[in-house]
Amino acid sequence: MDFKGEGKKLLLIAGLFLACFFLPVGRPRFDSAVMESLQLVRWYAREHVLLCLVPAFFIAGAIAVFVSQASVMKYLGAGANRIVAYGVAAVSGSVLAVCSCTVLPLFAGIYKMGAGLGPAAAFLYAGPAINVLAIILTARILGVEMGLARALGAIVFSIVIGVVMHLIYRREEAAKAVQQMAMPMPEVKRPLWSNALYFGSMVGILVFANWARSGDVRAIFLCCPGGLSSYQIEGTLVSHTEEAVTLIDTQGKTQELPASLLQGVEDVRKHSLYELIYQMRWALVLGLLAGFTYMARSWFSHAELREWIEATWGFTKQILPLLLIGVLVSGFLLGQPGPGHEGIIPAAWVNTAVGGNSLRANLLASLFGAFMYFSTLTEVPIVQGLMGAGMGKGPAMAMLLSDPALSLPSILVLRAIMGTHKTVVYVSLVVVMSTITGLIYGVL
């Protein structure tokens, strides 16, 4: 009998029993944190899985099956030209403009197809961070100076993080490059233009189906000086008087709040290309879906389609459960963004910790942004509320640079894709660079 092994099992069982025995059920903060986690994961399942993650899983599966491994290695491989590799990674990632969770299946697809760690890491950061819409919203809400600084920081970050990741693992990358050079050139089954149309239709479906779903710039941002307890209501403006602001939120409910709470209104609906695309988004999605269906049926064999479905399912079962667990934990710890939505960690602690422009404030702002889950664009009104509660410009910039690229759910998935060591290094790079940038920005 293995007493050492059985002893470990006994300790694990005893620890689990004690955790259940002393579970603080009935205490208001604990019960509230549990409800926050359940509400956040329900919201995530309703708003992000079907229209964000499912298309991303299919794109990742298609990359694994239909994209030539030679093409990936040529432009993004460990032995590819560095300027071309990082340029392609940063541009392709920024064009997608997805959140930190939606980019994960796409990252997994190109990484497993042979992309070098450096270019893949640049793509991983660029996808959620170099979001043109988020940068424009930052400039409108927090000032042009901060918007430009965020844009420059995100572009530099994507390249620097990729280069540093490559240098840290250069021996492993050199060995990968040698292996890739020895691989035979695969047979090209379809011309480049057909693959471009096929993937373009899927990317278009992903982009237009989620146009304004995760942080609508037509929203009205109402923030009171309570930091994380700030109001953030999305909807359509009905009336705005000196006494009150009335709007219809995204669930169709009429909301009326005192005008004294109003810090900023963003309403770019009139005469904007953004609004035109928003109104036509489902027509665009249906058109792209029809084209995608025709190409899939006409250009690919049944065996290829079956292989594609299997690859898509492989990414789904690897990534989705970890994402949902991560969202649950994130909601339990920090709750949902909004008034009265606190997790087990009081929001007042966070507000106090990120005040001023000290090293500690910048570091904690970077860590908070890295582990908290915010949907795309919602970080802007949250940072606005925190700045109203005393947050310095440096920590605000640090959070804007770390938050889009990371979250607790995405960190759990990254560990499953590239291992614990590489994940720790990647997260550390984002946090450290965000902290340093925040310090410099705060001083300047």
C-alpha positions in Angstrom: 0.0 0.0 0.0 1.4 3.4 -1.0 1.0 5.3 2.3 2.5 8.5 0.9 0.1 8.6 -2.0 -2.9 7.6 0.2 -1.9 10.3 2.7 -2.1 13.0 0.0 -5.6 11.8 -0.9 -6.6 11.8 2.7 -5.4 15.4 3.2 -7.2 16.5 0.0 -10.5 14.9 1.2 -10.1 16.4 4.7 -9.4 19.8 3.2 -12.5 19.6 1.0 -14.6 18.5 3.9 -13.4 21.4 6.1 -14.0 23.8 3.3 -17.6 22.5 3.0 -18.1 22.4 6.8 -17.0 26.0 7.3 -18.6 27.4 4.1 -19.9 30.9 5.1 -23.4 30.4 3.6 -25.8 32.9 5.0 -23.3 35.8 5.3 -24.5 38.6 3.0 -21.2 39.2 1.3 -20.6 35.6 0.5 -24.1 35.0 -0.7 -23.9 38.2 -2.8 -20.6 37.1 -4.3 -22.1 33.7 -5.3 -25.0 35.4 -7.0 -22.6 37.8 -8.8 -20.6 34.9 -10.2 -23.8 33.2 -11.4 -25.2 36.4 -12.9 -21.9 37.2 -14.7 -21.5 33.7 -16.2 -25.2 33.8 -17.3 -24.6 37.1 -19.0 -21.4 35.8 -20.6 -23.2 32.7 -21.9 -26.0 34.8 -23.4 -23.9 37.7 -24.8 -20.6 36.1 -25.8 -20.7 32.4 -26.5 -23.1 32.1 -29.4 -22.1 35.1 -31.4 -18.5 35.6 -30.3 -17.0 32.3 -29.4 -18.8 29.9 -31.7 -17.7 31.7 -34.9 -14.2 32.0 -33.4 -14.1 28.2 -32.8 -15.1 27.6 -36.4 -12.5 30.0 -37.7 -9.8 28.2 -35.5 -10.9 24.8 -36.8 -10.7 26.1 -40.3 -7.2 27.4 -39.7 -6.2 24.0 -38.5 -7.6 22.2 -41.4 -7.7 24.4 -44.5 -4.8 26.8 -44.0 -1.5 25.5 -45.4 1.0 24.9 -42.6 3.6 26.1 -45.0 1.8 29.4 -45.3 1.6 29.9 -41.6 5.3 29.0 -41.2 6.2 31.3 -44.1 4.6 34.4 -42.5 4.4 33.6 -38.8 6.8 30.6 -38.3 9.7 30.5 -35.9 12.1 31.0 -38.9 10.1 33.7 -40.7 11.3 37.2 -41.4 10.9 39.0 -38.1 9.6 42.3 -39.6 7.0 40.4 -41.8 6.0 38.1 -38.9 5.4 40.7 -36.3 3.8 43.1 -38.9 1.3 40.4 -40.1 0.6 39.3 -36.5 -0.1 42.9 -35.2 -2.2 43.9 -38.2 -4.3 40.7 -38.5 -4.9 40.8 -34.7 -6.0 44.4 -34.7 -8.3 44.0 -37.7 -10.3 41.4 -35.8 -10.7 43.7 -32.8 -12.0 40.9 -30.6 -12.0 40.5 -26.8 -9.4 38.7 -24.7 -11.5 35.5 -24.7 -12.6 35.5 -28.4 -9.0 35.8 -29.6 -8.0 32.6 -27.8 -9.3 30.0 -30.3 -7.7 32.0 -33.1 -4.4 32.1 -31.2 -4.6 28.4 -30.5 -5.2 27.8 -34.2 -2.2 29.6 -35.5 0.1 28.5 -32.7 -0.7 24.8 -33.2 -0.2 25.2 -37.0 3.4 26.2 -36.4 3.4 30.0 -35.8 6.4 31.2 -33.8 5.8 32.0 -30.2 6.8 35.6 -30.7 4.4 36.4 -33.6 1.7 34.4 -32.0 2.1 36.4 -28.7 2.0 39.6 -30.7 -1.3 38.4 -32.3 -2.6 37.4 -28.9 -2.1 40.9 -27.5 -3.0 42.9 -30.6 -6.4 41.3 -31.1 -8.1 42.7 -28.1 -5.8 45.7 -27.3 -5.5 47.4 -30.7 -9.2 48.0 -30.9 -9.8 51.1 -33.0 -13.3 51.6 -31.6 -12.0 51.4 -28.0 -9.2 53.8 -28.7 -11.7 56.3 -30.3 -14.0 55.9 -27.3 -11.1 56.5 -24.9 -10.2 59.7 -26.7 -13.8 61.0 -26.6 -14.4 60.1 -22.9 -11.0 60.4 -21.3 -9.4 62.9 -23.6 -7.4 62.9 -26.9 -4.1 62.7 -25.0 -5.0 59.5 -23.3 -6.6 58.0 -26.4 -3.4 58.6 -28.4 -1.2 57.3 -25.6 -3.3 54.1 -25.4 -3.1 53.5 -29.1 0.7 54.0 -29.2 1.2 51.9 -26.1 -0.9 49.0 -27.4 1.0 48.9 -30.8 4.4 49.0 -29.1 3.3 46.4 -26.5 2.2 43.9 -29.1 5.6 44.0 -30.8 7.7 44.2 -27.7 5.9 41.4 -25.9 6.2 39.2 -29.0 10.0 39.9 -29.3 10.7 39.3 -25.6 8.7 36.0 -25.6 10.8 34.9 -28.6 14.1 35.9 -26.9 13.2 34.1 -23.7 12.4 30.9 -25.5 14.8 31.4 -28.4 16.4 27.9 -28.1 13.0 26.3 -28.2 12.1 28.5 -31.2 15.4 27.7 -33.0 14.7 24.0 -32.6 11.2 24.5 -34.0 12.5 26.5 -36.9 14.9 23.6 -37.8 12.0 21.1 -37.6 9.8 23.3 -39.8 12.6 23.6 -42.5 12.7 19.8 -42.7 8.9 19.4 -43.3 7.8 18.6 -46.8 5.8 21.2 -48.7 2.1 20.2 -48.6 0.0 20.0 -51.7 -1.9 23.2 -52.5 -5.6 22.1 -53.0 -7.2 25.5 -53.6 -5.9 28.9 -54.8 -5.2 31.7 -52.3 -8.1 33.8 -53.4 -10.7 31.1 -52.5 -9.2 30.7 -49.0 -9.2 34.4 -48.6 -12.9 34.7 -49.5 -13.8 31.7 -47.3 -12.0 33.1 -44.2 -13.1 36.6 -45.0 -16.7 35.6 -44.8 -16.3 33.9 -41.4 -14.4 36.9 -40.0 -17.1 39.2 -41.4 -19.8 37.1 -39.6 -17.8 37.4 -36.4 -17.3 41.1 -36.6 -20.8 42.2 -37.8 -22.8 39.8 -35.6 -21.1 41.4 -32.6 -21.2 45.0 -33.8 -21.9 47.0 -30.6 -22.8 43.9 -28.5 -19.9 44.2 -26.1 -19.9 47.9 -25.2 -22.1 50.0 -27.4 -20.6 53.4 -28.2 -24.1 54.7 -28.7 -24.5 54.1 -24.9 -25.0 56.8 -22.3 -22.4 56.6 -19.6 -23.6 57.8 -16.3 -20.9 57.9 -13.6 -21.1 59.0 -10.0 -18.0 59.6 -7.9 -18.1 56.2 -6.4 -15.4 54.5 -8.4 -16.4 50.9 -9.2 -19.9 51.6 -8.1 -20.4 53.9 -11.0 -23.4 53.6 -13.2 -22.9 52.3 -16.7 -26.1 52.1 -18.7 -26.3 51.3 -22.3 -29.3 52.3 -24.4 -31.0 54.9 -26.5 -31.4 58.5 -25.3 -35.0 59.5 -24.9 -34.7 62.9 -23.2 -32.0 64.9 -21.3 -33.2 67.8 -19.1 -31.5 69.7 -16.3 -33.3 67.4 -13.8 -33.2 63.9 -15.3 -31.9 61.7 -18.1 -34.3 59.2 -19.6 -33.3 56.3 -21.9 -34.4 52.9 -23.0 -31.7 50.4 -22.1 -30.6 47.4 -24.2 -33.3 45.2 -22.5 -36.1 47.5 -23.6 -36.7 49.0 -20.1 -37.1 52.7 -19.5 -34.5 54.1 -17.2 -34.7 57.6 -15.5 -31.8 58.9 -13.5 -30.9 62.2 -11.9 -29.0 64.5 -14.3 -26.6 65.2 -11.4 -25.1 61.8 -11.9 -24.3 62.5 -15.6 -20.6 62.9 -16.4 -20.7 62.2 -20.2 -23.0 61.2 -23.0 -21.7 59.4 -26.0 -24.3 59.4 -28.8 -22.8 59.1 -32.3 -25.8 57.7 -33.9 -26.5 60.6 -36.2 -24.8 60.7 -39.6 -22.3 58.0 -38.7 -21.0 55.1 -40.6 -20.9 53.2 -37.4 -24.7 53.5 -36.9 -25.4 52.6 -40.5 -23.4 49.4 -40.1 -25.2 48.8 -36.8 -28.6 49.1 -38.5 -27.6 46.8 -41.4 -25.6 44.3 -39.3 -28.0 41.4 -39.6 -28.4 41.9 -43.4 -24.6 41.8 -43.7 -24.4 38.7 -41.5 -27.1 36.9 -43.6 -25.4 37.8 -46.8 -22.0 36.6 -45.5 -23.6 33.4 -44.1 -25.1 32.7 -47.5 -21.8 33.1 -49.2 -20.0 31.1 -46.6 -22.6 28.2 -47.0 -22.2 28.2 -50.8 -18.4 28.1 -50.6 -18.4 25.3 -47.9 -20.7 23.1 -50.0 -19.1 23.8 -53.4 -15.4 24.0 -52.6 -14.8 21.4 -49.9 -15.2 17.6 -49.8 -17.3 15.9 -47.2 -14.1 14.5 -45.6 -12.6 18.0 -45.3 -15.8 19.3 -43.7 -15.9 16.5 -41.3 -12.2 17.1 -40.3 -13.1 20.8 -39.9 -16.0 20.0 -37.5 -13.7 17.7 -35.5 -11.0 20.4 -35.2 -13.7 22.9 -34.2 -15.0 20.5 -31.5 -11.4 20.0 -30.3 -10.9 23.7 -29.6 -14.4 24.0 -28.1 -14.0 21.3 -25.5 -10.5 22.5 -24.6 -11.3 26.2 -24.2 -15.0 26.8 -23.4 -15.2 24.9 -20.0 -12.1 26.8 -18.7 -13.6 30.1 -19.9 -16.9 29.5 -18.0 -15.0 28.5 -14.9 -12.9 31.6 -15.1 -15.9 33.9 -15.5 -17.5 32.2 -12.4 -14.3 32.8 -10.3 -13.9 36.4 -11.6 -17.5 37.2 -10.7 -17.2 35.7 -7.3 -14.0 37.7 -6.5 -14.9 41.1 -8.0 -18.5 40.9 -9.1 -20.0 42.6 -12.1 -19.2 46.1 -13.2 -21.9 48.4 -12.1 -23.7 49.8 -9.0 -24.2 47.5 -6.2 -22.4 44.5 -7.8 -19.6 43.6 -5.5 -17.9 40.2 -5.2 -16.1 38.9 -2.1 -13.5 41.7 -2.5 -15.0 45.1 -1.6 -14.9 47.6 -4.4 -13.7 50.3 -1.9 -10.5 48.3 -1.5 -9.8 48.6 -5.2 -10.7 52.3 -5.3 -8.3 53.0 -2.4 -5.5 50.9 -3.9 -5.3 52.6 -7.3 -5.4 56.2 -6.0 -2.6 58.5 -6.9 0.4 57.7 -9.1 2.7 55.5 -7.0 4.4 52.3 -8.1 1.9 50.4 -5.9 -1.1 52.1 -7.5 0.2 51.4 -11.0 1.0 47.8 -10.2 -2.3 47.1 -8.5 -4.2 48.8 -11.4 -2.3 46.6 -13.9 -3.1 43.4 -11.8 -6.7 44.4 -11.4 -7.0 45.0 -15.2 -5.3 41.7 -15.9 -7.5 39.5 -13.8 -10.9 41.2 -13.9 -13.2 40.4 -16.8 -14.6 43.4 -18.6 -16.4 43.1 -21.9 -14.8 45.1 -24.7 -15.2 48.9 -24.4 -16.7 48.8 -20.9 -13.3 49.4 -19.4 -13.6 53.1 -20.5 -16.5 54.2 -18.3 -15.1 52.0 -15.5 -11.8 53.8 -15.6 -13.7 57.1 -15.9 -15.5 56.3 -12.7 -12.3 55.3 -10.9 -10.6 58.5 -12.0 -13.6 60.4 -10.5 -12.9 58.5 -7.2 -9.2 59.6 -7.2 -7.4 57.3 -9.6 -4.4 58.9 -11.1 -3.8 59.1 -14.9 -0.9 56.7 -14.6 -2.8 53.8 -13.1 -5.7 54.6 -15.5 -3.4 54.1 -18.4 -1.9 51.0 -16.8 -5.4 49.5 -16.5 -6.4 50.4 -20.1 -3.3 48.6 -21.4 -3.6 45.4 -19.3 -7.4 44.9 -19.1 -8.3 44.3 -22.8 -5.5 41.8 -23.3 -6.0 39.6 -20.2 -8.6 38.3 -17.9 -8.8 35.4 -15.4 -10.8 33.3 -17.8 -8.3 33.9 -20.7 -5.3 33.2 -18.4 -6.8 29.7 -17.5 -7.2 28.9 -21.2 -3.7 30.2 -22.1 -2.2 27.8 -19.5 -3.9 24.9 -21.3 -2.7 26.0 -24.7 1.0 26.9 -24.1 1.7 25.7 -20.6 2.1 27.2 -17.2 5.6 28.7 -17.7 4.9 30.6 -20.9 1.6 31.8 -19.5 3.2 33.2 -16.4 5.9 34.9 -18.5 3.2 36.4 -20.9 1.0 37.7 -18.1 4.0 39.1 -16.2 5.2 40.9 -19.3 1.8 42.5 -19.8 1.5 43.5 -16.1 5.1 44.8 -15.8 5.0 46.8 -19.0 1.6 48.3 -18.1 2.9 49.3 -14.7 6.1 50.9 -16.2 4.1 52.7 -18.9 1.6 53.9 -16.3 4.4 55.3 -14.1 6.0 57.1 -17.1 2.6 58.5 -18.3 1.7 59.7 -14.8 4.9 61.6 -14.5 4.7 63.1 -18.0 
